[in-house]
Amino acid sequence: MEEDKEVKLHGSWASPFVQKVKWALQLKQIKYDYVEEDLSNKSDSLLQYNPVYKKVPVLVHGGNPISESTVILEYIEQVWPHNPLLPQHPYERAIARFWIQFGEQKGLTFFALMFAKTHDEQEKAKKNAIEVLKTLEEEGPGDKIFFNGDSIGLVDLSFGWISYFLEAFEETVGVKLLEPSILPRLHAWAQRFKELPIVKENHPSHEKLVAHLRRSREKFLKNPPIIF
Ligand SMILES: N[C@@H](CCC(=O)N[C@@H](CS)C(=O)NCC(=O)O)C(=O)O
């Protein structure tokens, strides 16, 4: 049976992309082996499994590698349809996918803050990042418990990094973004998400993450990657 084949996840502890795959595997109660990658010295397996981007996460199912966190989440949902993470109705599914894509496209907005060198650049990047959060405040879960309704779904997992990673990110760049007085509903959603056992018991400690982000920021500022 397809769903009984061996599952392996190549990841890196600080990666929010890896984190959402771990959450999905746990929600579906799928047993898997975890391989921690050193991203400064990637394993031959990772380079073979993801020769195009050479990034984590990579899910290996029955020997077949799958890359890109959003693609992996969709794959997990199809192979293990129990505890569904996408709505059943095609229209609601399309809406969920719209927000997942929005999150993917806007993710880089936050990293622009990491690379901002001047005060002006930082202010511009901050404004853009707050705009993204305001959109989620207005269009997001609203009065629902989660984006998905009463239980969490793929959209919640996609934005789940906001619940723990954003605080470490804010501390690293010295900018407050998720102000509860300005973004009350998004803030409340983030608090609820963070309290879920699968999230609470799994995300890296705030201090460890801040130290990691500070090191990454220094490295990026000395030698910025070309991604824009
Ligand atoms: N779009 C990818 C992004 C994955 C990604 O950026 N992974 C980072 C870790 S957070 C990585 O592997 N970086 C290694 C590198 O760029 O060399 C996804 O959604 O999976």
The ligand as an ORCA input file, in Angstrom:
! r2SCAN-3c Opt
* xyz 0 1
  N      10.298     27.354     -1.309
  C      10.986     26.401     -0.474
  C      11.909     27.170      0.479
  C      12.783     26.233      1.296
  C      13.977     26.974      1.899
  O      14.209     28.166      1.657
  N      14.764     26.229      2.674
  C      15.966     26.797      3.258
  C      15.953     26.596      4.775
  S      14.739     27.623      5.519
  C      17.175     26.053      2.720
  O      17.159     24.858      2.549
  N      18.245     26.792      2.474
  C      19.482     26.230      2.009
  C      20.053     27.006      0.861
  O      19.418     27.971      0.391
  O      21.157     26.676      0.447
  C       9.965     25.553      0.293
  O       8.820     26.022      0.469
  O      10.276     24.413      0.637
*
